């Protein structure tokens, strides 16, 4: 579903991604871990077609970037630590706007379905600026899946959320993944990543230095795996 | 559901509609533009000797100065709303040609500028006792000038909003580029107020039309590169 080969990304003289290889099978939930400044967000922005690769090949859902970016975007949902929502519009109006941007048919029923999925049906007529951070993040997930994408990218979705909101977000993330979607999530919250993901890749210094599934560290845990990967 | 079919025009309409609906609720942008415009009109009213001859010669200049500065306020704010909450990424993620974002934003910016003009023109007429600005020709020039100013302004605000000094950068970038449209607008509208024959205002009017077409076409072609990282 995602195939990245020898990806290089430069900003001026600085090279952020240094020949990165990355493959994700359909239906996989991959947690992309790494320290601050490792290039996780840059990598996700390239996958989302928000940034151009300097060199290398990137394919998402069978379409290559940047040449077929519109086709990729039609099959992709993105959730970042910013909700990408308009505070002066209601929850329903925000989803309606994105549904129009994706050219959806049956918008009303899809919006109701998505609001139900993220637990915000009762607040559909409320302005987004009255929402808590957790509610905004849940609505942001609704926005990202409004067009029923095959691939969903989450960039630090837990940033700024309290414990209750994080737990609620866990449930929404599980339901997103349960629909058979391919998910790539960056996170610093190892416990949550271990709970949700099926595969764990460690990105540091611009390359993936280690990749493993839960079965690979039976007698240890994700923290040990992560530390070993960074020390290597 | 799997194969959405976004249309360019529907995306343009969605963006413009979203901006107008949000502004209708908050009134942040329009109120700032209106208060600024009214202050400028009032200050000029106190500063100038309002005999008939002076009034006739300053009308176009005062109005276009007011609209140009108020327009810059609106352009800055309109793009900042998209950038500050990351909504620009939301727009860029939509599977439509990115020039649809330009046209959607330009239409809403133009609507805001026209609303300000619709309020400021009667106010100006009242304060300056100047009724010749209600001629259709004058209003037509106002529309053409606004289209040119907004088209180049929307493009440049998409560039300047990426920087930390966006509030300062936009006027610095915009005013030199918009000089032809402002000059042509002042010349054409000044000529109409002065009651000059149509042949004499044809040259600035043509420049205005050409400028509008060039900037709309250029923005359509390069907007994708302007917003790209």
Boltz contact constraints between the chains, C-beta under 6 A:
constraints:
  - contact:
      token1: [A, 50]
      token2: [B, 89]
      max_distance: 6.0
  - contact:
      token1: [A, 50]
      token2: [B, 92]
      max_distance: 6.0
  - contact:
      token1: [A, 51]
      token2: [B, 229]
      max_distance: 6.0
  - contact:
      token1: [A, 70]
      token2: [B, 95]
      max_distance: 6.0
  - contact:
      token1: [A, 73]
      token2: [B, 93]
      max_distance: 6.0
  - contact:
      token1: [A, 73]
      token2: [B, 95]
      max_distance: 6.0
  - contact:
      token1: [A, 74]
      token2: [B, 4]
      max_distance: 6.0
  - contact:
      token1: [A, 74]
      token2: [B, 95]
      max_distance: 6.0
  - contact:
      token1: [A, 78]
      token2: [B, 93]
      max_distance: 6.0
  - contact:
      token1: [A, 82]
      token2: [B, 86]
      max_distance: 6.0
  - contact:
      token1: [A, 84]
      token2: [B, 86]
      max_distance: 6.0
  - contact:
      token1: [A, 84]
      token2: [B, 87]
      max_distance: 6.0
  - contact:
      token1: [A, 84]
      token2: [B, 89]
      max_distance: 6.0
  - contact:
      token1: [A, 84]
      token2: [B, 90]
      max_distance: 6.0
  - contact:
      token1: [A, 86]
      token2: [B, 22]
      max_distance: 6.0
  - contact:
      token1: [A, 88]
      token2: [B, 22]
      max_distance: 6.0
  - contact:
      token1: [A, 88]
      token2: [B, 25]
      max_distance: 6.0
  - contact:
      token1: [A, 88]
      token2: [B, 26]
      max_distance: 6.0
  - contact:
      token1: [A, 89]
      token2: [B, 22]
      max_distance: 6.0
  - contact:
      token1: [A, 97]
      token2: [B, 14]
      max_distance: 6.0
  - contact:
      token1: [A, 97]
      token2: [B, 18]
      max_distance: 6.0
  - contact:
      token1: [A, 100]
      token2: [B, 10]
      max_distance: 6.0
  - contact:
      token1: [A, 100]
      token2: [B, 14]
      max_distance: 6.0
  - contact:
      token1: [A, 101]
      token2: [B, 11]
      max_distance: 6.0
  - contact:
      token1: [A, 101]
      token2: [B, 14]
      max_distance: 6.0
  - contact:
      token1: [A, 101]
      token2: [B, 94]
      max_distance: 6.0
  - contact:
      token1: [A, 102]
      token2: [B, 4]
      max_distance: 6.0
  - contact:
      token1: [A, 102]
      token2: [B, 6]
      max_distance: 6.0
  - contact:
      token1: [A, 103]
      token2: [B, 4]
      max_distance: 6.0
  - contact:
      token1: [A, 103]
      token2: [B, 5]
      max_distance: 6.0
  - contact:
      token1: [A, 103]
      token2: [B, 6]
      max_distance: 6.0
  - contact:
      token1: [A, 103]
      token2: [B, 7]
      max_distance: 6.0
  - contact:
      token1: [A, 104]
      token2: [B, 4]
      max_distance: 6.0
  - contact:
      token1: [A, 147]
      token2: [B, 4]
      max_distance: 6.0
  - contact:
      token1: [A, 148]
      token2: [B, 1]
      max_distance: 6.0
